Amino acid sequence: MYYRLSILKRYLEDLLMLPFILIGRILARVRPLPQSYDIFFFFPFYHIGGAEKVHYQIAQATGNKQCIIFFTRKSQNTLFREAFEKTGCTIRDISRYTDNKFLYVVNIIFRGIISGYINRQQEIPLVFNGQCNFAYKLSRWVKREVAQIELIHSYCSFSFIRVPFLPFYRATVMISKVRIEDHLLQYERWGIPGHYAGRIHYIPNCIPLPAQAPDTAKYHTAKPEVLYVGRATAEKRVHLIAQMAEQAAQQGLPFTFGFLGEVTDAIPAHLRPYCHLYGNQSEAGVISDIYKRAVILALVSDTEGFPMVVMEGMAHGLAMLVTPVGDIPLHVKDGENGFLLEPVNDEAAIVKAGVTHLAAWAAQRDWLQATGLLNRQYALDHFGLAQFDAAYRQLFTQVRADKHGW
């Protein structure tokens, strides 16, 4: 029922938008792109973040000088922009026009402009939407013979936004088996036709694996480091890790706590003396060095897909101190290669359990080392970037060629 209503709502919105789309089409003819493009990528941001890292890896694996990337939202920083530029793709930041609620009509006109660009390419291109709201609203205006692919990182607001635009996507990429199940249940509840489930492709995220094995001496230093990596968004609950730092210090546990990412505002002032704040870092070597010094990765999110920081931590030989959300429990087994902090919604219990497990590892450094080295081997076996690149290239080729049911 919800699906049919969402389609009807989209039809009504289309009628209202059509005049502005036509204005955009005229502008696209007056000022065409300087060259033809094989792939049109749409990503929200180029600031530092796990999703953004996945996006530039996809562009790196499949893009080239015949591809163009549109960024549609205002980025918080420019730390990953250079990585996107190194893919060889043309970069266009249109956020000044598409991320301003006071210029919403301009946003609609840009849907006409860019759909005009796509539809007028000499060779039929491919469109890739990396969880980008603008690209969903654009998809309706792209001609049917153009293959469109969407990427969904988790079960989130985009799981609802995308519903009326499902008819325009030949393939959906999801990175989490747990979140695929969430979406299939949503399809059933909302009356979404079953054939859309068959368009879902599971491609897990992967990372460049560090060639050097961890230095085992780090597990036996006087004060090894517990590391958090990420942004300070609400679901990450960074303040809980800061509370662990305080309680660990009060109990005399021999750990320091490092935070990689701009998280200062998420940590109460009275807890900051217990935290070492690295801030945002964009240099791969600097980030790798921080991982190399750490021995434990702490992540206490209340929701995730499968975060890249878990893969990166494992690859650098870190033990896991994490909540069992998303696909994390598929890779982290409680008491084997880390600890799962439960119940997820009891913040006090999470902090208490985290400190308890830290105390156990502090008393048995050989166990801590064995856990870290086990994770290193697991990452080597499961998270190599080569298979990620091959999976996306194969999907792009397959979707271009497969017009079944289109």
HELIX and SHEET records of a PDB file:
HELIX    1   1 TYR A    2  VAL A   30  1                                  29    
HELIX    2   2 GLY A   50  THR A   62  1                                  13    
HELIX    3   3 ARG A   81  GLU A   85  1                                   5    
HELIX    4   4 SER A   95  THR A   98  1                                   4    
HELIX    5   5 LYS A  101  LEU A  103  5                                   3    
HELIX    6   6 TYR A  104  ASN A  119  1                                  16    
HELIX    7   7 ASN A  133  SER A  139  1                                   7    
HELIX    8   8 PHE A  158  ILE A  161  1                                   4    
HELIX    9   9 VAL A  163  PHE A  168  5                                   6    
HELIX   10  10 LYS A  177  TRP A  190  1                                  14    
HELIX   11  11 GLY A  194  ARG A  199  5                                   6    
HELIX   12  12 THR A  216  HIS A  220  5                                   5    
HELIX   13  13 ALA A  234  LYS A  236  5                                   3    
HELIX   14  14 VAL A  238  GLN A  250  1                                  13    
HELIX   15  15 THR A  264  ALA A  266  5                                   3    
HELIX   16  16 ALA A  269  TYR A  274  5                                   6    
HELIX   17  17 ALA A  284  ARG A  293  1                                  10    
HELIX   18  18 MET A  308  ALA A  315  1                                   8    
HELIX   19  19 ILE A  328  HIS A  331  1                                   4    
HELIX   20  20 GLU A  347  ALA A  363  1                                  17    
HELIX   21  21 ARG A  365  HIS A  382  1                                  18    
HELIX   22  22 LEU A  385  ALA A  401  1                                  17    
SHEET    1   A 7 THR A  90  ASP A  93  0                                        
SHEET    2   A 7 CYS A  67  PHE A  71  1                                        
SHEET    3   A 7 ILE A  39  PHE A  43  1                                        
SHEET    4   A 7 LEU A 126  GLY A 130  1                                        
SHEET    5   A 7 ALA A 147  ILE A 152  1                                        
SHEET    6   A 7 ALA A 171  MET A 174  1                                        
SHEET    7   A 7 ILE A 200  TYR A 202  1                                        
SHEET    1   B 6 HIS A 276  GLY A 279  0                                        
SHEET    2   B 6 THR A 256  LEU A 260  1                                        
SHEET    3   B 6 GLU A 225  VAL A 229  1                                        
SHEET    4   B 6 ALA A 294  LEU A 299  1                                        
SHEET    5   B 6 ALA A 319  VAL A 322  1                                        
SHEET    6   B 6 GLY A 338  LEU A 340  1                                        
END                                                                             
